[in-house]
Amino acid sequence: MILNSKKEWVLPPYKIKAIEPIYTLCREERLKAIQHSHYNTFLLSSSDVTMDLLTDSGTSAMSDYQWAGLMMGDEAYAGSCNFDHLEEAVRDVFGYHYIVPTHQGRGAEHILSKILIHPGDIIPGNMYFTTTKLHQELAGGTFSDVIIDEAHDSLSEHPFKGNVDLQKCEALVQKVTAKKIPYVNLQACVNMAGGQPFSLENLRALREFTHRHRIKIILDATRVVENAHFIKVREKGYESWPIVSLVREICSLTDGCFMSAKKDALVNIGGFLAMNDEAFFTEAKALVVIYEGLHTYGGLAGRDLEAMARGLYEATCDDRFVAHRIQQVEEFGRKLMQRDIPIVKPIGGHAIFIDAKRFSPHLSQDLFPAQALAAEIYIESGIRTMERGIVSSGRDSKTGKNIYPKLELVRLTIPRRVYTQEHFEYATHVIHEVYLRRREIKGLQMTFEPKQLRFFQAHFQPIPCC
Ligand SMILES: *Cc1c(COP(=O)(O)O)cnc(C)c1O
């Protein structure tokens, strides 16, 4: 039973038309599967997974209207009508004038970073995101964290933990000068902080600050719909605003955006870069043909562009979709809290984050407690989760030393419109079972480490006696 804060029923605003079977391995088979996958949940076969909470990226269930759009794919190499539909959707929903499609979010990050960042530049952001930061570094820039301190504290109940700390921005400008700062990278519903939103009040203050210093704001719009929902329910004065108006208001306070459409735009693949500045657009078009494809398809089929256009409208023009999604995530988190499972609060938009430092205090961060817990949850239940801690943080690009993030988390990411309440009841039960025997969880050692984005492909093995 899901009730919102006004104690009203929140029903799924959809019913199921097509289903996909789930298979379940027995415990011994799961143990073999995780050993074979070197204790890295990214290396498991999805056919060995009972409930897949690895990511909400590209895992949404599309609507019948989106599927119908796939049949309307205009697969012309140039000037596909589906591109026109996408351009219209981005103009309507986001309000930016120009759009360059890319195969997914990182394709847009690549082009954006190459155009706006010069070697030696500093890019402030409200916490890092893995691929975003890497593209900034590959372009010769350095990321600087300007999120408020509360975001790094898993116990803080601040309603807008995604807010930017303007004093940190001011100090950065004093230190490196505004000339070295091409833009502030503003992420909606900050992923690594636990899906935490920024407020419109904070964005307005940031806009004023950046205007004063002639610095751009580039929005990471990947989860802007979820951020808009949190503004609607948590920030005074916006209760009656439609989601689409809030999304437009956010975008109007920025200079452009990039988006992984695999999240809030409800599609399995796709992304784009959007802006109002014509010179920026011209440069982006020049690069997209090199790295992605012609500027009217950007590495996607016409049918994918159509599904994305329809997904953008669907996600923003029927407020019930995002409201139900967030309530589903919140209800799952509440159930876990009732069983004393330590999770990041307040519960964020797209996922529940278990605090592995508090779940397994017997493991030091060198023993990869979140990675170990993700493996243990899989062995117990067949549920696939992922690490967001020391493995994901990687190494300092200058010193080569491990970065020790304050947050050592296991992410249980909820795909949109995919699982039902029964699945979450199962997940709550089995995670509690792991919690009861938490002291048995062994630490891991890394036996293979990729140079970049190591969490995707690293190998681990249990340390027998710790
Ligand atoms: C997923 C994601 C990206 C990158 O997008 P991809 O489609 O995975 O390449 C960028 N920023 C955020 C916040 C994301 O969650």
The ligand as an SDF file (V2000), in Angstrom:
LIG
                    3D

 15 15  0  0  0  0  0  0  0  0999 V2000
   24.0500    8.0350  -16.3800 C   0  0  0  0  0  0  0  0  0  0  0  0
   24.5330    9.3830  -16.1140 C   0  0  0  0  0  0  0  0  0  0  0  0
   25.3710   10.0630  -17.0030 C   0  0  0  0  0  0  0  0  0  0  0  0
   25.9750    9.4050  -18.2140 C   0  0  0  0  0  0  0  0  0  0  0  0
   25.0450    8.9600  -19.1160 O   0  0  0  0  0  0  0  0  0  0  0  0
   25.1770    7.5930  -19.9450 P   0  0  0  0  0  0  0  0  0  0  0  0
   23.9030    7.5660  -20.7280 O   0  0  0  0  0  0  0  0  0  0  0  0
   25.2960    6.4580  -18.9690 O   0  0  0  0  0  0  0  0  0  0  0  0
   26.3680    7.7020  -20.8090 O   0  0  0  0  0  0  0  0  0  0  0  0
   25.7030   11.3790  -16.6990 C   0  0  0  0  0  0  0  0  0  0  0  0
   25.2640   11.9790  -15.5850 N   0  0  0  0  0  0  0  0  0  0  0  0
   24.4720   11.3480  -14.7000 C   0  0  0  0  0  0  0  0  0  0  0  0
   24.0170   12.0540  -13.4700 C   0  0  0  0  0  0  0  0  0  0  0  0
   24.0970   10.0200  -14.9210 C   0  0  0  0  0  0  0  0  0  0  0  0
   23.3410    9.3940  -14.0100 O   0  0  0  0  0  0  0  0  0  0  0  0
  1  2  1  0
  2  3  1  0
  2 14  2  0
  3  4  1  0
  3 10  2  0
  4  5  1  0
  5  6  1  0
  6  7  2  0
  6  8  1  0
  6  9  1  0
 10 11  1  0
 11 12  2  0
 12 13  1  0
 12 14  1  0
 14 15  1  0
M  END
$$$$
